Amino acid sequence: MVKLIQEKLQRTLQNKELKMIESIGFDFNIEQHEAIAEVPAPSDAQKGKVLDEVESGYTLNDSIIRYAKVVVGK
């Protein structure tokens, strides 16, 4: 019963254009991400990129309703 309600809620939110912000591996963007930590990047190519996502971010009709909380390589 709970699973049915959860699936119905997810479908309804998707129909209303709710989308998760994809973060890991992308460049850090201050308009979409909130950096909660910086760690040494394993390689130069990963400097300034999101290495881990602590909390997912969401957009609704292309407006951010929650920033993604991320760990950035420095």
Buried (B, 14 or more C-beta within 10 A) or exposed (E): EEEEEEEEEEEEEEEEEBEEBEBEEBEBEEEBBBBEEEEEBEEEEBEEBBBBBEEBBBBEEEEBEBBBBBBBBE
